[in-house]
Amino acid sequence: MIRVFPRRTSLTPTDELAFVGYPPMLRPETGIVNVSVCFTWDKVEGERLAQAWGQYYEKVNLGGPAYGDGIEDFVPGRYVKEGVTFTTKGCNKRCPWCLVPPREGRLRLLGIKPGYIIQDNNLLQSPREHLLKVFAMLKQQKKAAIFSGGLDATLIDDWVANEFKSLRIHEVFLAADTVGSLLPLSRAIEKLSFLRRGQLRCYVLLAFNGETITDAIERLEAVWGIGCLPFAQLYQPPDRRIEYSREWKSLARTWSRPAAMAAAHTPK
């Protein structure tokens, strides 16, 4: 199966049947083409790609998360790179900036497929029985675990912390998208104190609901002070793409690069 993507991300597959953009001169002679669109603002480009690949292949499908396609039939390595896995779908929260609940609904358990990068949107909402199976799977992986989907800080209790101590962990991603999320984040970091700052990443949504750059910097500094490495993300609505100012882009770039953050906080 040939898979085509409008843009390359950190999760895009890299095998010989995965392509980003328009058909190259050297391409598979035959096959079914699936154009997968993740972001709604890429749908127009996805339609262009479907037409372009349709000049060479009889069967071209257009779909992906932007079109509401689910991941119940998740196959490792097909639409995300090898090593990434999903063990749940959906989320029981309804954060106003998040696309997951409208697209995927409430949390549902999936069959556990092997992988060391856990991309679940809210893994810790799962029953403990499911979590134990996920942790057991991670212990069988050659590489240390990365919880890149983001863990709900309010759900990190002593039980979760003790289970994490039994794992080889490369990175854990949490989130602090509002001022109100800073206190739960701080409590979670206390329980995960056996991990160093470089292992504790934190998604920080910027510019949502009229937030100013000054307020954003204050929240980013607070996350740093708690002991995390922020990973800044500029808010994008589901129906369009905002073109941010140079100042906003610079802020997000600085606060998503560990080396830049470390340099800014190193005494001179």
Phi, psi and omega per residue, in radians:
M1 nan 2.223 3.091
I2 -1.525 2.214 3.105
R3 -1.999 2.349 -3.079
V4 -2.168 2.385 -3.086
F5 -2.216 2.471 3.136
P6 -1.178 -0.539 -3.124
R7 -2.567 2.723 3.117
R8 -1.581 2.342 3.051
T9 -2.191 3.138 3.131
S10 -1.173 -0.247 -3.102
L11 -1.835 -0.048 -3.076
T12 -1.120 2.325 3.094
P13 -1.059 2.709 -3.095
T14 -2.147 0.190 -3.125
D15 -1.294 3.029 -3.009
E16 -1.222 -0.215 3.120
L17 -1.829 0.174 3.096
A18 -1.873 2.249 -3.099
F19 -2.274 2.569 3.050
V20 -2.004 2.067 3.091
G21 1.642 -2.622 -2.971
Y22 -1.429 2.816 -3.069
P23 -1.052 2.281 3.090
P24 -1.401 3.003 3.101
M25 -1.149 -0.706 3.105
L26 -1.734 1.983 -3.081
R27 -2.528 2.825 3.122
P28 -0.992 2.492 -3.094
E29 -1.175 -0.703 -3.127
T30 -2.419 2.912 3.071
G31 2.541 2.884 3.026
I32 -1.578 2.364 -3.117
V33 -1.859 2.187 3.030
N34 -1.972 2.002 3.067
V35 -1.581 2.046 -3.054
S36 -1.897 2.121 -3.114
V37 -1.984 2.108 -3.110
C38 -1.551 -0.762 -3.025
F39 -1.811 2.420 -3.094
T40 -1.059 -0.567 -3.118
W41 -1.291 -0.069 3.069
D42 -1.769 0.106 -3.066
K43 -1.124 -0.703 3.118
V44 -1.080 -0.764 3.103
E45 -1.126 -0.665 3.101
G46 -1.060 -0.692 3.111
E47 -1.154 -0.652 3.078
R48 -1.122 -0.729 -3.141
L49 -1.128 -0.693 3.127
A50 -1.064 -0.710 3.111
Q51 -1.171 -0.725 -3.113
A52 -1.129 -0.807 3.134
W53 -1.224 -0.446 3.110
G54 -1.172 -0.248 3.069
Q55 -1.265 -0.347 -3.065
Y56 -2.027 -0.320 -3.062
Y57 -2.266 2.448 -3.078
E58 -1.271 -0.641 -3.062
K59 -1.961 1.931 3.107
V60 -2.257 2.129 3.114
N61 -1.855 2.522 3.104
L62 -2.102 2.158 -3.122
G63 -2.914 -2.681 -3.117
G64 2.030 3.089 -3.112
P65 -0.947 -0.598 -3.128
A66 -1.120 -0.368 3.131
Y67 -1.819 0.179 3.089
G68 1.488 0.161 3.110
D69 -1.220 2.369 -3.090
G70 -1.578 -3.045 -3.134
I71 -2.202 0.433 3.122
E72 -1.036 -0.541 3.139
D73 -1.737 0.642 -3.079
F74 -0.941 2.219 3.077
V75 -2.090 2.057 -3.124
P76 -0.943 2.354 3.065
G77 1.452 -0.103 -3.075
R78 -1.401 -0.974 -3.124
Y79 -2.004 -0.049 2.985
V80 -2.343 2.774 -3.040
K81 -1.153 2.796 3.103
E82 -1.013 2.408 -3.133
G83 1.834 -0.394 3.129
V84 -1.525 2.438 3.087
T85 -2.507 2.668 3.030
F86 -2.051 2.255 3.095
T87 -1.958 -0.164 3.057
T88 -2.493 2.883 3.061
K89 -2.316 2.520 3.065
G90 1.492 -3.092 -3.127
C91 -2.780 2.488 -3.108
N92 -1.477 -0.152 3.064
K93 -1.504 2.905 3.093
R94 -2.360 1.064 3.111
C95 -1.113 2.332 -3.002
P96 -1.115 -0.336 -3.120
W97 -1.663 -0.109 -2.951
C98 -1.695 2.404 3.136
L99 -1.553 -0.179 -3.014
V100 -1.128 -0.928 -3.108
P101 -1.020 -0.784 3.104
P102 -1.094 -0.588 -3.101
R103 -1.464 -0.734 -2.952
E104 -1.991 -0.228 3.130
G105 1.356 -2.781 -3.120
R106 -1.281 2.871 -3.058
L107 -1.062 2.331 3.055
R108 -2.341 2.491 -3.125
L109 -1.467 2.463 3.058
L110 -1.957 2.900 2.993
G111 -1.138 2.483 -3.061
I112 -1.492 1.973 3.092
K113 -1.777 2.535 -3.072
P114 -1.125 2.548 3.105
G115 2.968 2.718 -3.142
Y116 -1.860 -0.168 3.090
I117 -1.827 1.901 -3.100
I118 -1.581 2.005 -3.026
Q119 -1.852 0.185 3.124
D120 -0.964 2.502 -3.132
N121 -1.263 -0.554 3.096
N122 -2.689 1.220 -3.052
L123 -0.954 -0.718 -2.999
L124 -1.257 -0.090 2.993
Q125 -1.348 -0.157 -3.126
S126 -1.229 2.694 3.006
P127 -1.072 2.695 -3.124
R128 -1.061 -0.579 3.122
E129 -1.040 -0.736 3.116
H130 -1.185 -0.757 -3.135
L131 -1.049 -0.721 3.136
L132 -1.086 -0.631 3.099
K133 -1.194 -0.674 3.099
V134 -1.118 -0.789 -3.134
F135 -1.116 -0.673 3.108
A136 -1.105 -0.711 3.102
M137 -1.098 -0.737 -3.124
L138 -1.099 -0.585 3.139
K139 -1.186 -0.288 3.126
Q140 -1.589 -0.126 -3.083
Q141 -1.442 2.618 3.139
K142 -1.297 -0.497 -3.089
K143 -1.817 2.675 3.117
A144 -1.168 2.593 -3.024
A145 -1.231 2.522 3.007
I146 -2.185 2.062 3.104
F147 -1.702 1.345 -3.000
S148 -1.533 -0.196 3.105
G149 -1.215 -0.396 -3.116
G150 1.798 2.191 3.133
L151 -1.790 2.428 3.129
D152 -1.293 1.963 -3.077
A153 -1.040 -0.553 -3.114
T154 -1.207 -0.256 -3.099
L155 -1.818 0.063 3.101
I156 -1.523 1.774 -3.138
D157 -1.942 -3.010 -3.115
D158 -1.089 -0.634 -3.134
W159 -1.112 -0.839 3.126
V160 -1.063 -0.792 -3.126
A161 -1.047 -0.743 3.140
N162 -1.141 -0.670 3.096
E163 -1.148 -0.690 3.136
F164 -1.125 -0.540 3.114
K165 -1.091 -0.427 -3.110
S166 -1.509 -0.056 -3.088
L167 -1.823 2.679 2.894
R168 -1.490 2.042 -3.038
I169 -2.088 2.238 3.041
H170 -1.565 -0.873 3.132
E171 -2.590 2.555 2.997
V172 -2.168 2.217 3.093
F173 -1.821 2.241 3.013
L174 -2.001 -2.839 3.137
A175 -2.618 2.575 3.041
A176 -2.502 1.342 -3.030
D177 -1.542 -0.149 3.101
T178 -2.440 2.895 3.072
V179 -1.082 -0.656 -3.123
G180 -1.146 -0.293 -3.128
S181 -1.507 -0.085 -3.080
L182 -1.220 -0.680 -3.137
L183 -1.154 -0.857 3.056
P184 -1.030 -0.623 3.102
L185 -1.092 -0.783 3.141
S186 -1.056 -0.760 3.124
R187 -1.122 -0.679 3.133
A188 -1.151 -0.714 -3.124
I189 -1.145 -0.590 3.069
E190 -1.063 -0.712 -3.137
K191 -1.274 -0.423 3.135
L192 -1.793 0.486 -3.041
S193 -1.128 -0.245 3.088
F194 -1.298 -0.160 3.057
L195 -1.719 2.503 3.135
R196 -1.494 2.934 -3.090
R197 -0.952 -0.704 -3.110
G198 -1.101 -0.330 3.107
Q199 -1.650 -0.187 -3.056
L200 -1.897 1.693 3.115
R201 -1.736 2.732 -3.099
C202 -2.496 2.031 3.030
Y203 -1.152 2.298 3.120
V204 -2.267 1.875 3.123
L205 -1.288 2.296 -3.117
L206 -1.996 2.630 2.947
A207 1.220 0.314 3.092
F208 -1.440 2.428 3.024
N209 1.005 0.735 3.050
G210 1.377 0.289 3.134
E211 -1.056 2.415 3.099
T212 -1.531 2.826 3.107
I213 -1.104 -0.661 3.120
T214 -1.057 -0.793 3.122
D215 -1.143 -0.665 3.136
A216 -1.116 -0.764 3.127
I217 -1.078 -0.704 3.140
E218 -1.086 -0.703 3.140
R219 -1.249 -0.685 3.103
L220 -1.092 -0.740 3.108
E221 -1.128 -0.623 3.117
A222 -1.133 -0.712 3.107
V223 -1.109 -0.749 3.077
W224 -1.045 -0.767 -3.131
G225 -1.110 -0.519 3.116
I226 -1.226 -0.458 3.105
G227 2.094 0.241 3.133
C228 -1.850 2.855 2.922
L229 -1.709 1.911 3.132
P230 -1.091 2.625 2.994
F231 -2.238 1.620 -3.021
A232 -1.272 2.447 3.118
Q233 -2.395 2.180 3.103
L234 -1.346 2.312 -3.112
Y235 -1.091 2.379 3.006
Q236 -2.261 2.192 3.119
P237 -1.254 2.859 -3.071
P238 -1.267 -0.399 -2.990
D239 -1.786 -0.058 -3.120
R240 -2.850 3.039 3.109
R241 -2.087 2.175 3.128
I242 -1.433 2.319 3.047
E243 -1.690 1.833 -3.024
Y244 -1.427 2.779 3.125
S245 -1.190 2.880 3.123
R246 -1.054 -0.614 -3.112
E247 -1.163 -0.756 3.109
W248 -1.125 -0.772 -3.136
K249 -1.084 -0.722 3.130
S250 -1.115 -0.710 3.127
L251 -1.087 -0.835 -3.128
A252 -1.112 -0.673 -3.136
R253 -1.147 -0.791 -3.138
T254 -1.088 -0.741 -3.046
W255 -1.561 0.334 2.985
S256 -2.168 0.041 3.141
R257 -1.987 1.964 -3.096
P258 -0.939 -0.736 -3.111
A259 -1.115 -0.710 3.138
A260 -1.157 -0.697 3.125
M261 -1.173 -0.731 3.141
A262 -1.111 -0.735 3.136
A263 -1.099 -0.688 -3.118
A264 -1.208 -0.365 -3.085
H265 -1.936 0.218 3.091
T266 -1.605 2.165 -3.141
P267 -1.016 2.419 -3.119
K268 -1.794 nan nan
